[in-house]
Amino acid sequence: MYIPPVLLTTFWGNTAAGLFQSAYKVALVPILICTVLIQSIYPSIVSRFATSDKDSITNLYHFGTKMLLNIVLPCFVIFLFLSEEIIAFIYGKNYLEATWGLKAMAPYILLTAILGMSMHLLLAIDKQRIVAKIAVYTTIVSIIINFF
């Protein structure tokens, strides 16, 4: 999430970038939890790949994905429907314009969990080129989305 603040500052000014960063700080909590979960499962997937235990890899991937969805689906719903209350509680009523940023990050959180688990699975099974292509694609999509 380094590109959006730069584009926001360039095209809409410091206030828009600051509001976005305020919302991002709130969204960062479930993202960090997901990252910890993914990183804790990754070594197990790698070790299973080394022993060619594909069933175990599949089970770990499904387990990790279910755990991530248990974390991010409630956050997704809460951020979509209670973003105004969350922003007001954390930052005060002067930051209510950051509500749009938190609502916009709800799908980002959901995609981060799913893509994060999938990309780590691909890395674990020696599919780095696919991960690189996905990373380039998501960067391009992120840049395009920031213009709208």
N, C-alpha and C positions, 0 to 999 in steps of 0.2 A: 504494500500500500504506500509506496513512495511516489508513484506517479500522480495520483489524484491531487495531493496538496500542491504540488508544483504547478499543475495545470490550473487548478482553482486560483492560486495566487496570480498567475500570469493573466488569466482571462477575466476573473471576477474580483480579484483583490484579496487583501489580507483577512478581511472579515469573513468572507466565505470559506477561506482555508481554515481559519480558526474555528469556525462553527463545525466544519467537517472533522477537524481533529478532536474536538470535544466529543462528538458522537463516536468517533473511532476508538477513543479511550474506553468508552463504555463497552463497545463491541469486542474489544481486545480480550476481555475476561474470558468469554467462552472460547475464543480462538486459542488462547494460551492453554486452556484446559484440554482442548482437542489435540493440540500439539504435544502435550505431555503424554496423553493416551496413545497417540500414534507412535511417538518415539519409544514408548515402553513395549509396544507390540512388535515393532520392527525387528529387533534382534532375534526374536523367536521365529519370525517368518524367514529370516535369512538362514538360520540354523536348520530349519525344516527343508529349505530349498537345497542346502548342501547335502542332505540325506535323501533327496528326491521324494519326500513325503508330501505329495500333492494334496491328499485329503486333509491332512493337518493344516496345510497352508490355507486351503479353502475355508476350513473351520475357523481358523484364526482371523482371516479377513472378514468373514461374516460376523464373528463375535465383535471385532473392533468396529465394524460399520454400525452394528446395532447399538453398541455403547455410545458411539459418537452421535447417532441420531437421537438417543435418549437425552443427550446433553443439548444438542442444537435445535431440535424441534420445539421444545418449550421456549427457548430463547428467541427463535424465529417468530413465534406467535406473540410473545410478550413484546418484542421490539416493534412488531407491526401495529399492535393495538394499544400498547401502553407507553409508547415512546415519549409522549408529551409529559406524562407523569414521571417517568424515569429521569428525563433531562431536568425537569423542574426540581425534583428531589435532590439530584446530585449537584447541579450547577446554579439553580435558582431560576426564577421566571425571566431574567434578562437573556437567558440562553435558549429560549423556546424555539428560536429559529433553527437550532441544531436538530430539531425533531426530524426534519426531512432526511438528514444524514443517517440517523439511526434507523429510520424506516428503510432507507436505501441499502443499508448494510445487512438487513435481515436475510435477503437471498445470498449475499456474499458469505455470511457465516455458514449457511447451509451448504453451499458449494465448496467452501474451504474444507469442511469436514469430509465430504464425500471424495473430492479430488485429492485431498491430502492423504487419505487412507489408500486410495487407488494408486497414486503416484509412488507412495512408499512400497506398495506391493510390487509395482513394476520395477522399481529399483532393486528390490530384493531378489527378483527373478531375472536379473540381468537384462532389462529392457530400457536402458538409459536413453536410447535414441527416441523412443516414444515419449519419455518424460520430457526431453528437450523440446520436442515438437509441441507438446501440450503447453509447456512454459511459454514458448514464443506465441502461441495462439492466444493464451489467456492474457498475455501482456498487450497484444494488439487489441483484443476485445476491451480490456480495461481502458486503454487510451481512447478508443472510439466512444465508449459509454460516457466518459467524462466530458465529451463535447455536447451531450444532450442533457 
